[in-house]
Amino acid sequence: MSVCRLFLDEDAAQHGLLAALRVRNVEVTSAQESGLIGAADRVQLNWCQSEGRVLYPFNVRHFYALHSEYMAAGKNHAGIILAPQQRYSIGEQMRRVLHLVTVRSAEDMHDRVEYLSHW
């Protein structure tokens, strides 16, 4: 079983979470580092699938709808972790994400949506 590799969309990466996770040896990249700033949500989700990265966006409603659309169409994704913007501090996000990636493998996350609030 492999460890989850993460991708932070441009909103999630702007608040210091990227650096906090890297300090704790989480393999994570961002929309900016991947040349995906301003890319459509579907483009980001497809890129994450091709790279085997779990997507961490703040747009809960839209990404859950996209997940549902993919499942109905038989399309796959590498996983999505949903969190509402400005609900959690950087430290709280980091603790919850670390717990999630410790418990869920990359294989466990395949085609799965997890809510940060559950962690």
C-alpha distances in whole Angstrom, upper triangle without the diagonal:
4,7,9,12,16,19,22,25,28,29,26,26,30,30,28,25,23,25,24,20,21,23,20,17,16,15,18,21,23,26,28,26,25,29,28,31,33,30,30,27,27,26,24,22,22,21,18,17,18,16,13,14,15,19,20,24,27,29,27,30,29,26,25,28,26,23,25,27,24,23,27,27,24,22,18,17,14,15,18,19,22,25,29,30,32,31,29,30,28,27,26,24,22,22,20,18,17,16,15,12,11,11,9,6,7,7,9,11,12,16,16,18,18,22,22,24,22,20
4,7,9,12,16,19,22,25,26,23,23,27,27,25,22,20,22,21,17,17,20,17,14,12,12,14,17,20,22,25,23,22,25,25,27,29,27,28,25,24,24,21,19,20,19,15,15,16,13,10,11,12,16,18,22,25,26,26,28,28,24,24,27,25,22,25,26,23,23,26,26,23,21,18,16,12,13,16,17,21,23,27,28,30,29,27,28,25,25,24,22,20,20,19,16,15,15,13,10,11,11,9,6,6,7,9,11,12,15,15,18,17,21,20,23,22,20
4,6,10,13,16,19,22,23,20,20,24,23,22,18,17,18,17,14,14,16,13,11,9,9,11,14,17,20,22,20,20,24,23,25,28,26,26,24,24,23,20,18,19,18,15,15,16,13,10,10,10,14,15,19,22,24,23,26,26,22,23,26,24,21,24,26,23,23,27,27,24,22,18,16,12,13,14,15,18,20,24,25,27,26,24,24,21,21,21,18,16,16,15,12,11,12,11,7,8,9,8,5,5,8,10,10,12,15,15,16,16,18,17,21,19,17
4,6,10,13,16,19,20,17,17,21,21,19,16,14,17,16,12,13,16,13,11,8,8,9,12,14,17,20,18,17,21,20,22,24,22,23,20,20,20,17,15,16,15,12,12,14,11,8,7,7,10,11,15,18,20,20,23,22,19,19,22,20,18,21,23,20,20,24,24,22,20,16,13,9,9,11,11,15,17,21,22,24,23,21,22,19,19,19,16,14,15,14,10,10,11,9,6,8,10,7,6,4,8,9,8,10,13,12,13,13,15,15,18,17,15
4,7,10,13,16,18,15,15,18,19,17,14,12,14,15,11,11,14,13,11,7,5,6,8,11,14,16,14,14,17,17,19,21,20,21,18,18,18,14,14,15,13,9,11,12,9,7,5,6,9,11,14,17,20,20,23,22,18,20,23,20,18,22,23,20,21,25,25,23,20,16,13,9,10,11,12,15,17,20,21,23,23,21,21,19,19,19,16,14,16,15,11,11,14,12,9,11,13,11,9,7,11,12,10,12,14,14,15,15,17,16,20,19,17
4,7,10,13,14,11,11,15,16,15,11,10,13,13,10,11,14,13,12,8,6,5,6,8,11,14,12,12,15,14,16,18,17,18,15,16,16,12,12,14,12,8,11,13,10,9,5,5,6,7,11,14,16,17,20,19,16,17,20,18,17,20,22,19,21,24,24,23,20,16,13,10,9,9,9,12,14,17,17,19,20,18,18,16,17,17,13,12,15,14,10,11,13,11,9,13,14,12,12,10,13,14,11,12,14,14,13,13,15,14,18,18,16
4,6,10,11,9,9,13,14,14,11,9,13,14,11,12,16,15,14,11,9,6,5,5,7,10,10,9,12,11,12,14,13,14,12,14,13,9,9,12,10,7,10,12,10,10,6,6,5,6,9,12,14,15,18,17,14,16,19,17,16,20,20,18,20,24,23,22,19,16,12,10,10,9,10,12,14,16,16,18,19,18,18,16,18,18,14,14,17,15,12,14,16,14,13,16,18,16,15,13,16,16,13,14,15,15,14,14,15,15,18,19,18
4,6,8,6,5,9,11,11,9,7,11,12,11,12,15,16,15,12,11,7,6,5,6,9,10,10,12,10,11,13,13,14,12,14,14,10,11,14,12,10,14,15,13,13,10,9,6,5,6,9,12,14,17,16,13,16,18,17,17,20,21,20,22,25,25,24,21,19,15,13,12,10,10,11,11,13,13,15,16,15,16,13,16,16,12,12,15,15,12,14,17,15,14,18,19,17,17,16,19,19,15,17,17,16,15,15,15,14,17,19,18
4,6,5,6,9,11,12,11,10,14,15,14,16,19,19,19,16,15,11,9,6,5,8,10,10,11,8,8,9,10,11,9,12,11,8,10,13,12,11,14,16,14,15,12,11,7,6,5,8,10,12,15,13,11,15,17,15,16,19,20,19,21,24,24,24,21,19,15,14,13,11,11,11,12,13,12,14,16,16,17,15,18,18,14,15,18,17,15,17,20,18,17,21,22,20,20,18,21,21,17,18,18,17,15,16,16,15,18,20,20
4,6,5,6,10,11,11,11,14,16,15,16,19,20,20,18,17,13,10,7,5,7,10,10,10,8,6,8,10,11,11,14,13,10,13,16,14,14,17,19,17,18,15,14,11,10,8,9,11,14,17,15,14,18,19,18,19,22,22,22,25,27,27,27,24,22,19,18,17,15,14,14,14,14,12,14,17,17,17,15,18,19,15,16,20,19,17,20,22,21,20,24,25,24,24,22,25,25,21,22,22,21,19,19,18,18,20,23,22
4,6,6,8,11,10,11,14,15,15,17,20,21,21,19,18,14,13,10,9,10,13,14,14,12,10,10,12,13,12,16,16,13,15,18,17,16,20,21,20,20,17,15,12,10,7,7,9,12,15,14,14,17,19,18,19,22,23,23,25,27,28,28,25,24,20,19,18,15,14,12,11,11,8,10,13,13,14,13,16,16,13,15,18,18,16,19,21,20,20,24,25,24,24,23,26,25,22,23,22,21,18,18,17,16,18,21,20
4,6,6,8,7,8,11,12,12,14,17,17,18,15,15,12,11,9,9,11,13,14,15,13,12,13,14,15,13,17,17,13,15,18,17,15,18,20,19,19,15,13,10,7,6,6,10,12,15,15,14,16,19,18,18,22,23,22,24,27,27,28,25,23,19,18,16,13,11,10,9,10,8,10,12,11,11,10,13,13,10,11,15,14,12,15,18,16,17,20,21,20,21,20,23,22,19,21,21,19,17,16,14,13,15,18,17
4,6,6,6,6,9,10,11,12,14,16,16,14,14,10,9,6,8,8,10,12,13,12,11,13,14,16,15,18,17,14,16,19,17,15,19,20,18,18,15,14,11,9,9,10,13,16,19,18,17,19,22,21,21,24,25,25,27,29,30,29,26,24,20,19,17,15,14,14,13,14,11,13,15,14,13,10,14,15,12,12,16,16,13,16,19,18,17,20,22,21,22,20,24,24,20,22,22,21,19,18,17,16,18,21,19
4,6,8,8,10,12,13,14,16,18,19,17,17,14,12,9,10,10,12,14,15,14,12,14,16,18,17,20,19,16,19,21,20,19,22,24,21,22,18,18,15,12,11,11,14,17,20,19,19,22,24,23,24,27,28,27,29,32,32,32,29,27,24,22,21,18,17,16,14,14,11,12,15,14,13,10,14,15,13,14,17,18,16,18,21,21,21,24,26,25,25,24,28,27,24,26,26,25,22,21,20,18,20,23,22
4,6,8,9,10,12,14,15,16,18,16,17,14,14,12,13,13,15,17,18,17,15,17,19,21,19,23,22,19,21,24,22,21,24,26,23,23,20,18,16,13,12,12,15,17,21,21,20,22,25,24,25,28,29,29,31,33,34,34,31,29,25,23,22,19,17,16,14,13,10,10,12,11,9,7,11,12,11,11,15,16,15,17,19,19,20,22,24,24,25,24,28,27,24,26,27,25,22,21,19,16,18,21,20
4,5,6,6,9,10,11,13,15,14,15,12,12,11,14,13,14,17,19,18,17,19,21,23,21,24,24,20,22,25,22,21,24,25,23,23,19,18,16,14,14,14,18,20,23,23,22,24,27,26,26,30,31,30,32,35,35,35,32,29,25,23,22,19,17,17,15,16,13,13,15,12,10,7,9,12,10,10,13,15,14,15,18,19,18,20,23,23,24,23,27,26,24,26,27,25,23,21,20,17,19,22,20
4,6,5,6,9,10,11,13,11,12,10,11,10,13,14,14,16,18,18,17,19,20,22,20,23,22,18,19,22,20,18,21,23,20,20,16,15,14,11,12,13,16,18,21,21,20,22,25,24,23,27,28,27,29,32,33,32,29,26,23,20,19,16,14,14,13,14,12,12,14,11,9,6,8,10,7,7,10,11,10,11,14,15,14,17,19,19,20,20,23,23,20,23,24,22,20,18,17,14,16,18,16
4,6,5,6,9,10,11,9,10,7,7,8,11,11,11,13,16,15,15,18,19,21,19,22,20,17,18,21,18,16,20,21,18,18,14,14,13,11,12,14,17,19,23,22,20,22,25,24,23,27,28,27,29,32,32,31,28,25,21,19,18,16,14,16,15,17,15,16,17,15,13,10,11,13,11,9,13,14,11,12,16,16,14,17,20,19,19,19,22,22,20,22,23,22,20,19,18,16,19,21,18
4,5,5,6,9,10,10,11,9,10,11,14,13,13,16,18,18,18,21,22,24,23,25,24,20,22,24,21,19,23,24,20,20,17,17,16,14,16,17,21,23,26,26,24,26,29,28,27,31,32,31,32,35,36,35,32,29,25,22,21,20,18,19,18,20,18,18,19,16,14,10,11,14,12,10,13,15,13,13,17,18,16,18,21,21,21,21,25,25,23,25,26,25,24,22,21,18,21,23,20
4,6,5,7,9,9,11,10,12,13,16,17,16,18,21,21,21,23,24,26,24,26,26,22,23,25,23,21,24,25,22,21,18,17,17,14,16,17,21,22,26,26,24,26,29,28,27,31,32,31,32,35,36,35,32,29,25,22,21,19,17,18,17,19,17,17,17,14,12,8,8,11,10,7,10,12,11,10,14,15,14,16,19,19,20,20,24,24,22,24,26,24,23,20,20,16,19,20,17
4,5,5,7,5,8,7,10,12,15,16,15,17,20,20,20,23,23,25,22,24,24,20,20,23,21,18,21,22,19,18,15,14,14,12,15,17,20,21,25,25,22,24,27,26,25,28,30,28,29,33,33,32,29,26,22,19,18,17,15,16,16,18,17,18,18,15,13,10,10,12,10,6,9,11,9,8,12,12,11,13,16,16,16,17,20,20,18,21,23,21,20,18,18,15,18,19,16
4,5,5,5,7,7,9,12,15,16,14,16,19,20,20,23,24,25,24,26,24,21,21,23,21,18,21,22,18,18,15,15,16,15,17,19,23,24,27,27,24,26,29,28,27,30,32,30,31,35,35,33,30,27,23,20,20,19,17,19,19,22,20,21,21,18,17,13,13,15,13,10,13,15,12,11,15,15,13,15,18,18,18,17,21,22,20,22,24,23,22,21,21,18,22,22,19
4,6,8,10,11,13,15,19,19,17,19,22,23,23,26,27,29,27,29,28,24,25,27,24,22,25,25,22,21,18,19,19,18,20,22,25,26,30,30,27,29,32,31,30,33,35,33,34,38,38,37,34,30,27,23,23,22,20,22,21,23,22,22,22,19,17,13,12,15,14,11,13,15,13,12,15,17,15,15,19,20,20,20,24,24,23,25,28,26,25,23,23,20,23,23,20
4,6,9,11,14,16,20,20,19,21,24,24,25,28,28,29,27,29,28,24,24,27,24,21,24,25,21,20,17,17,18,17,20,21,25,25,29,29,27,28,31,30,29,32,34,32,32,36,37,35,32,29,25,22,21,20,18,21,20,23,22,22,22,18,17,13,12,14,13,9,10,13,11,9,12,14,12,12,16,17,17,18,21,21,20,23,25,24,23,21,21,18,21,21,17
4,6,9,12,15,19,20,17,19,22,23,24,27,27,28,26,28,27,23,23,25,22,19,21,22,18,17,15,16,17,17,20,22,26,26,30,29,26,28,31,29,28,31,33,31,31,35,35,33,30,27,23,20,20,20,18,21,21,24,24,24,24,21,20,16,15,17,15,12,13,15,12,10,13,14,11,12,15,16,15,16,19,20,19,21,24,23,23,21,22,19,22,22,19
4,6,10,13,16,17,16,17,20,20,21,24,24,25,23,24,23,20,19,21,19,16,18,19,15,14,12,12,14,13,17,19,22,23,26,26,23,24,27,26,24,27,29,27,28,31,31,30,27,23,20,16,16,16,15,18,18,21,21,22,22,19,18,15,15,16,13,10,12,13,10,8,11,12,9,10,13,13,13,13,16,17,16,18,21,19,19,18,19,16,20,20,17
4,7,11,14,15,13,14,17,18,19,22,21,23,21,22,21,17,17,19,16,13,15,16,12,11,9,11,12,13,16,19,22,23,26,25,22,24,27,24,23,27,28,25,26,30,30,28,25,21,18,14,15,15,15,18,19,22,22,23,24,21,20,17,17,18,16,13,15,16,12,11,14,14,10,12,15,14,13,12,16,17,15,17,19,19,19,18,20,18,22,22,19
4,7,10,12,10,11,14,14,16,19,18,20,18,19,18,14,15,17,14,11,14,15,12,11,8,9,10,10,13,16,19,20,23,22,19,21,24,22,21,25,26,24,25,28,28,27,24,20,17,14,14,14,13,16,17,19,19,20,21,19,18,15,16,17,14,12,15,15,11,12,15,14,11,14,17,15,15,13,17,18,15,17,19,18,18,17,18,17,20,21,19
4,7,8,6,7,11,11,12,15,15,17,16,17,16,12,14,15,12,10,14,14,11,12,9,10,10,10,13,16,18,20,23,21,19,21,24,21,21,25,25,23,25,28,28,27,23,20,17,14,15,14,14,17,17,20,19,20,22,20,20,16,18,19,16,14,18,18,14,15,18,17,15,18,20,19,17,15,19,20,17,18,20,20,19,19,20,18,22,23,21
4,5,5,6,9,8,9,12,12,14,13,15,14,10,12,14,12,11,14,15,12,14,11,11,10,9,10,13,15,18,21,19,17,20,22,20,20,24,24,22,25,28,27,27,23,21,17,15,15,14,14,15,16,18,16,18,20,19,19,16,18,19,16,15,19,18,15,17,20,19,17,20,22,20,20,18,21,22,19,19,20,20,19,19,19,18,22,23,22
4,6,5,6,5,5,8,8,11,11,13,11,8,11,13,10,10,14,14,13,15,12,13,10,10,10,13,14,17,19,17,16,19,20,18,19,23,22,21,24,26,25,25,22,20,17,16,16,15,15,16,17,18,16,19,21,20,20,18,21,22,18,18,22,21,18,20,23,21,20,23,25,23,22,19,22,23,20,20,20,21,19,20,20,20,23,25,24
4,5,5,6,5,9,10,13,14,16,14,11,15,16,13,14,17,17,15,18,15,16,14,14,13,16,17,20,23,20,19,23,24,22,23,26,26,25,27,30,29,29,25,24,20,19,20,18,19,19,19,20,18,20,23,22,21,19,22,23,20,19,23,23,20,22,25,24,22,25,28,26,25,23,26,27,23,24,24,24,23,23,24,22,26,28,26
4,6,8,9,12,13,16,16,18,15,12,15,16,13,13,17,16,14,16,14,15,14,15,15,18,20,22,25,23,21,24,26,23,24,28,27,25,28,31,30,29,26,23,20,19,20,19,19,21,21,23,21,23,25,24,23,20,22,24,20,19,23,23,20,21,25,23,21,24,27,25,24,21,24,26,23,23,24,24,24,24,25,23,27,28,27
4,5,8,11,10,13,14,15,12,10,13,13,9,10,14,13,11,14,12,14,13,14,15,18,19,22,24,21,19,22,24,21,21,25,25,23,25,28,27,26,22,20,17,16,18,17,18,20,21,23,21,24,26,25,25,22,24,25,22,21,24,24,21,22,25,23,21,24,26,24,23,20,22,24,21,21,22,23,22,23,24,23,27,28,27
4,6,9,9,12,13,15,11,10,14,14,11,13,16,15,14,17,15,17,15,16,16,19,19,22,24,21,20,23,24,21,22,26,25,23,27,29,27,27,23,22,19,19,20,19,21,22,23,24,22,24,27,26,26,24,26,27,24,24,27,27,23,25,28,26,24,28,30,27,26,23,26,27,24,23,24,25,24,25,26,26,29,31,30
4,6,5,8,10,11,8,7,11,11,9,11,14,14,13,16,14,15,13,14,13,16,16,19,20,18,16,20,21,18,19,23,22,20,23,26,24,25,21,20,17,17,18,17,18,19,20,21,19,22,24,24,25,22,25,26,22,23,26,25,22,24,27,25,23,27,28,26,25,22,24,25,22,21,21,22,21,23,23,23,26,28,28
4,6,9,10,13,11,9,13,14,12,14,17,17,17,19,16,17,14,14,13,15,15,18,20,17,17,20,21,19,21,24,23,22,25,27,26,27,24,22,20,20,20,18,19,19,19,19,18,20,23,23,23,21,24,25,22,22,26,25,22,25,27,26,25,28,30,27,27,24,27,28,24,24,23,24,22,23,23,23,26,28,28
4,6,9,11,10,10,13,14,13,15,18,19,19,21,18,18,15,15,13,14,14,17,18,15,15,19,19,17,20,22,21,21,24,26,25,26,23,22,20,20,20,18,19,19,19,19,17,20,23,24,24,23,26,26,23,24,28,26,24,27,29,27,26,30,31,29,29,26,28,29,25,25,24,24,22,24,24,24,26,29,29
4,6,8,6,7,10,11,10,12,15,15,16,18,16,16,13,15,13,15,14,17,18,14,14,17,17,15,17,20,19,18,21,23,22,23,19,19,17,18,18,17,18,18,19,20,19,22,24,25,26,24,27,27,24,25,28,26,24,26,29,26,25,29,30,27,27,24,26,26,23,22,21,22,21,22,23,23,26,28,28
4,5,5,6,9,10,11,13,14,16,17,18,17,16,13,14,12,14,12,15,15,11,11,15,14,11,14,17,15,15,19,20,19,20,17,17,15,17,17,15,17,17,18,19,18,22,24,25,26,25,28,27,24,25,28,26,24,27,29,26,25,29,30,27,26,23,25,25,22,21,19,20,19,21,21,22,25,27,27
4,5,5,6,9,10,11,12,14,15,16,14,13,10,11,9,11,9,12,12,9,8,11,11,8,11,14,13,12,16,17,17,18,15,15,12,14,13,12,14,13,15,16,16,20,21,22,24,23,26,25,21,23,25,23,21,24,25,22,22,26,26,23,23,20,22,22,18,18,16,16,15,17,18,19,22,23,24
4,5,5,6,8,10,11,12,14,15,14,14,11,13,12,14,12,14,14,10,9,12,11,7,10,12,11,10,13,15,14,15,12,12,10,13,13,12,15,15,18,19,19,23,24,25,27,26,28,27,24,25,27,25,22,25,27,23,23,27,27,23,23,20,21,21,18,16,14,16,15,18,19,21,24,25,25
4,6,5,6,9,10,11,12,14,13,14,11,14,13,16,15,16,17,13,12,15,15,11,13,16,14,13,16,18,16,17,13,13,11,13,14,14,17,17,19,21,21,24,26,26,28,26,29,28,24,25,28,26,23,26,27,24,23,27,27,24,23,20,21,22,19,17,16,18,17,20,21,22,26,27,27
4,5,5,6,9,10,10,12,10,10,8,10,10,13,13,15,16,13,11,14,15,11,12,16,15,13,17,19,18,18,14,13,10,11,12,11,14,14,17,18,18,21,23,23,24,22,25,25,21,21,24,22,19,22,24,21,20,24,24,21,21,17,19,20,16,15,15,16,15,17,19,19,23,24,24
4,5,5,6,9,10,10,9,9,7,10,10,13,13,13,15,12,9,12,12,9,9,13,12,10,13,16,15,15,11,9,7,8,9,9,12,13,16,18,18,22,23,23,25,23,25,24,21,21,24,21,18,21,22,19,18,22,22,19,18,15,16,17,13,12,11,12,12,15,17,18,21,22,22
4,5,5,6,9,10,10,11,10,13,14,17,16,17,18,15,12,15,15,11,11,14,13,10,13,16,14,14,10,9,7,9,11,12,15,16,20,22,22,26,27,27,28,26,29,28,24,24,27,25,21,24,25,22,21,24,24,21,19,16,17,18,15,13,12,14,15,18,20,21,25,25,25
4,5,5,6,8,8,10,10,13,14,17,17,19,20,17,14,17,18,14,14,18,17,14,17,19,18,17,13,11,9,10,12,13,15,17,20,22,22,25,27,26,27,25,27,27,23,23,26,24,21,23,24,22,20,23,24,21,19,15,17,19,16,14,14,16,17,19,21,22,25,26,25
4,5,5,6,5,6,7,10,12,16,16,17,19,16,13,15,17,14,13,17,16,14,16,19,18,17,13,10,7,6,8,10,12,15,17,20,20,24,24,24,25,23,24,24,20,20,22,21,17,19,21,18,16,19,20,17,15,12,14,15,12,11,12,13,14,16,18,19,22,22,22
4,5,5,6,8,9,13,15,18,18,18,20,17,14,16,17,13,12,15,15,12,14,17,15,14,10,7,5,5,8,10,14,16,19,22,23,26,27,26,28,26,27,26,23,23,24,22,19,21,22,19,17,20,20,17,15,11,12,14,11,9,9,12,14,16,19,20,23,23,23
4,6,8,11,12,16,17,21,21,22,23,21,17,19,20,17,16,19,18,15,17,19,17,16,12,10,8,8,12,14,17,20,23,25,26,29,30,29,30,28,29,29,25,25,27,25,22,23,25,22,19,22,23,19,17,13,14,17,14,12,13,16,17,20,22,23,27,27,26
4,6,9,11,14,16,20,21,22,24,21,18,20,22,18,17,21,20,17,19,22,21,19,15,12,10,8,12,14,16,19,22,24,25,28,28,27,28,25,27,27,23,22,24,23,19,20,22,19,17,20,21,18,15,12,13,16,14,12,14,16,17,19,22,22,26,26,25
4,7,10,13,16,19,20,20,23,21,17,19,20,17,16,19,19,16,17,21,20,17,14,11,8,6,9,11,14,17,20,23,24,27,27,26,27,24,25,25,21,20,22,21,17,18,19,16,14,17,17,14,12,8,10,12,10,9,11,13,15,16,19,20,23,23,22
4,6,9,12,16,17,18,20,19,15,17,19,16,15,18,19,16,18,21,20,19,16,12,9,6,7,9,11,14,17,20,20,23,23,22,23,21,22,21,18,17,19,17,14,15,17,14,12,15,16,13,11,8,11,12,10,9,11,12,13,14,16,17,20,20,19
4,7,10,13,15,14,17,16,12,14,16,14,12,16,17,15,16,19,20,18,15,12,8,5,5,5,7,10,13,17,18,20,20,19,20,18,20,19,15,15,17,15,11,13,14,11,10,14,14,11,10,8,10,11,7,8,10,9,10,10,13,13,17,17,16
4,6,10,11,12,14,13,10,12,14,12,11,15,16,14,16,19,19,19,15,13,9,8,6,5,6,8,11,14,15,18,18,17,19,17,19,18,14,15,17,15,12,14,16,13,12,16,17,14,14,11,14,14,10,11,11,11,10,10,12,12,16,17,16
4,7,9,10,13,13,10,12,15,14,13,16,18,17,18,21,22,21,19,16,13,11,9,6,5,6,8,11,11,14,14,14,15,13,15,14,11,12,14,12,9,13,14,12,12,16,16,14,15,14,16,16,12,14,14,12,10,10,10,9,13,14,14
4,6,7,10,10,8,10,13,12,12,16,17,17,18,21,22,22,19,17,14,13,11,8,7,6,7,8,9,12,13,13,15,14,17,15,12,14,16,14,12,16,17,15,16,19,20,18,19,17,19,19,15,16,15,14,11,11,11,11,14,16,16
4,6,9,9,9,11,13,13,14,17,18,19,20,23,24,24,22,20,17,17,14,10,9,6,5,5,5,9,10,11,13,13,16,14,11,14,17,14,13,17,18,16,18,21,21,20,21,20,22,21,18,19,18,16,13,12,10,10,12,15,16
4,6,6,6,8,10,11,12,14,15,16,18,20,21,22,20,19,17,17,14,11,10,7,8,7,8,11,12,14,17,17,20,18,15,18,20,18,16,20,21,19,20,24,24,22,23,22,23,22,18,19,17,16,13,13,12,12,14,17,18
4,6,5,6,9,10,10,12,14,15,16,18,20,21,19,18,16,16,13,10,9,6,6,6,9,12,12,14,17,18,20,18,15,18,19,16,16,19,20,17,19,22,22,20,22,21,22,20,17,18,16,14,10,11,9,10,12,14,16
4,6,5,6,9,10,11,12,14,16,17,19,20,19,19,17,18,15,12,12,9,10,9,12,15,15,17,20,21,24,21,19,22,23,20,19,23,23,20,22,26,25,22,24,23,24,22,19,19,17,15,12,13,11,14,14,16,19
4,6,5,6,9,10,11,12,14,15,17,18,17,17,15,17,15,12,13,10,12,11,13,17,17,19,22,22,25,23,20,23,24,22,20,24,24,22,23,26,26,23,24,22,23,22,19,19,16,15,12,14,14,16,17,19,21
4,5,5,6,9,10,10,12,14,15,16,14,14,12,13,11,8,9,8,10,11,13,17,17,19,21,21,23,21,18,20,22,19,18,21,22,18,19,23,22,20,21,19,20,19,15,15,12,12,9,11,11,14,16,17,19
4,5,5,6,9,10,11,12,14,15,14,14,12,14,11,9,10,8,11,12,15,18,18,19,22,22,24,22,19,21,23,19,18,21,21,18,20,23,21,19,20,19,19,18,14,14,11,10,8,10,10,13,15,15,18
4,5,5,6,9,10,11,12,14,13,14,13,16,14,12,13,12,14,15,17,21,20,22,25,26,28,25,23,25,26,23,22,25,25,22,23,26,25,22,23,21,22,20,17,17,13,13,11,14,14,17,18,19,21
4,5,5,6,9,10,11,12,10,11,10,13,12,10,13,12,15,16,18,22,22,23,26,26,28,26,23,25,26,23,21,25,25,21,22,26,24,21,22,20,20,19,16,15,11,12,11,14,15,18,20,20,22
4,5,5,6,9,10,11,9,9,8,11,9,8,11,11,14,16,19,22,22,23,26,25,27,25,22,23,25,21,19,23,22,19,20,23,21,18,19,17,17,16,12,11,8,8,8,11,13,16,18,18,20
4,5,5,6,9,10,10,11,11,14,12,12,14,14,17,18,21,24,24,25,28,28,30,27,24,26,27,24,22,25,25,21,22,25,24,20,21,19,19,17,15,14,10,10,10,13,15,18,19,19,22
4,6,5,6,9,8,10,11,15,14,14,16,16,19,20,23,26,26,28,30,30,32,30,27,29,30,27,25,28,28,24,25,28,26,23,23,21,20,20,17,15,11,13,13,16,18,21,23,23,25
4,5,5,6,5,6,8,11,11,12,15,16,19,21,23,27,27,28,30,30,32,30,26,28,29,26,24,26,26,23,23,26,24,21,21,18,17,17,15,12,9,11,12,16,18,21,23,23,24
4,5,5,6,7,9,12,12,13,16,17,20,22,25,28,28,28,31,31,32,30,27,28,29,26,24,26,26,22,22,25,23,20,20,18,16,16,14,11,8,10,11,15,17,21,22,22,23
4,6,8,10,12,16,15,16,19,19,23,24,27,30,30,31,34,34,35,33,30,32,32,29,27,30,29,26,26,29,27,23,24,22,20,19,17,15,11,13,14,18,20,24,25,24,27
4,5,9,12,15,16,17,20,21,24,26,28,32,32,33,35,35,37,35,31,33,34,31,28,31,31,27,27,30,28,25,24,22,20,20,18,15,12,15,16,20,22,25,27,27,29
4,7,10,13,14,16,20,21,25,27,29,33,32,33,35,35,36,34,31,32,33,29,27,29,29,25,25,28,26,22,22,19,17,18,16,13,10,13,15,19,22,25,27,26,28
4,7,11,12,14,18,19,23,25,27,30,30,31,33,32,34,32,28,29,31,28,25,27,27,24,23,26,25,21,20,17,16,16,14,11,9,12,14,18,21,23,26,25,26
4,7,9,11,15,17,21,23,25,29,28,29,31,29,31,29,26,26,27,25,22,24,24,20,20,22,21,17,16,13,12,13,11,8,6,9,12,15,18,21,24,23,24
4,6,8,12,14,18,20,22,25,25,25,27,26,27,26,22,23,24,21,18,21,21,17,17,20,19,15,14,11,11,12,9,6,5,8,10,13,16,18,21,21,21
4,7,10,13,17,20,21,25,24,24,25,24,25,23,20,20,21,19,16,17,18,15,13,16,16,12,11,7,8,9,6,5,6,8,10,12,15,16,20,19,19
4,7,10,13,17,19,22,21,21,23,21,22,21,17,18,19,16,13,15,16,12,12,15,14,11,10,8,9,9,5,5,5,5,6,8,11,13,16,15,15
4,6,10,13,15,18,17,17,19,18,20,18,15,16,17,14,12,15,15,12,12,15,15,12,13,11,12,11,8,9,8,6,5,6,8,10,13,13,14
4,7,10,12,15,14,14,16,15,16,14,11,12,14,10,8,12,12,9,10,14,13,11,13,12,14,12,9,11,11,8,6,5,6,6,10,10,10
4,7,9,12,12,12,15,15,16,14,11,13,15,11,10,14,14,12,14,17,16,15,17,16,18,16,12,14,13,11,7,6,5,6,9,10,11
4,6,9,8,8,11,12,14,11,9,12,13,10,10,14,14,13,15,18,18,17,19,19,21,19,16,18,17,14,11,9,6,5,7,10,11
4,6,6,8,11,13,15,13,11,14,16,13,14,17,18,16,19,21,21,20,23,22,24,22,19,21,20,17,14,12,9,9,9,13,14
4,6,8,10,11,14,12,10,14,16,14,14,18,19,18,20,23,23,23,25,24,26,25,21,23,22,20,17,15,12,11,12,15,16
4,6,7,9,12,11,10,13,15,14,15,18,20,19,21,24,24,24,26,26,29,27,24,26,26,23,19,18,14,12,13,16,16
4,7,10,12,9,9,13,14,12,14,17,18,17,20,22,22,23,25,25,28,26,23,25,25,22,18,16,12,10,10,13,14
4,7,8,6,6,9,10,10,11,14,15,15,17,19,20,21,23,24,26,24,22,25,25,22,18,16,12,9,9,13,12
4,5,5,6,8,10,11,12,14,15,16,18,20,21,22,24,25,28,26,24,27,27,24,21,18,16,12,12,16,14
4,6,5,6,9,10,10,12,14,15,16,18,20,21,23,23,26,25,22,25,26,23,21,18,16,12,14,16,14
4,5,5,6,9,10,10,12,14,15,16,19,20,22,23,26,24,23,26,27,24,22,19,17,13,14,16,13
4,5,5,6,9,10,11,12,14,15,17,18,21,22,25,23,21,24,25,22,19,16,14,10,10,12,10
4,6,5,6,8,10,10,12,14,15,16,18,19,22,20,18,21,22,19,16,13,11,8,9,12,9
4,6,5,6,9,10,11,12,14,15,17,18,21,20,18,21,22,20,18,15,14,10,12,14,11
4,6,5,6,9,10,11,13,14,17,18,21,19,18,22,23,20,18,15,14,10,11,12,9
4,5,5,6,9,10,11,12,15,16,19,17,15,19,20,17,15,11,10,6,8,8,5
4,5,5,6,8,10,10,12,13,16,15,13,16,18,15,13,10,10,7,10,10,7
4,5,5,6,9,10,12,13,16,15,14,18,20,17,16,13,13,11,13,13,9
4,6,5,6,9,11,14,16,14,14,17,19,16,15,12,12,10,12,10,7
4,5,5,6,9,11,13,11,10,14,15,12,12,9,10,8,11,9,6
4,5,5,7,8,11,10,9,13,15,13,13,11,13,11,14,13,10
4,6,7,10,13,11,12,15,18,16,16,14,15,13,16,14,11
4,7,10,11,9,10,14,16,14,14,12,14,13,15,12,10
4,7,8,6,7,10,13,10,11,10,13,13,15,13,11
4,5,5,6,9,12,11,13,12,16,16,18,16,15
4,5,5,7,10,10,12,12,16,16,19,18,16
4,5,5,9,10,13,13,17,18,21,19,18
4,6,8,8,10,11,14,16,18,16,15
4,6,5,7,8,12,13,16,14,14
4,5,9,11,14,16,19,18,18
4,7,10,14,16,19,17,18
4,7,10,13,15,14,15
4,7,10,12,11,13
4,6,9,8,9
4,5,6,8
4,5,5
4,5
4
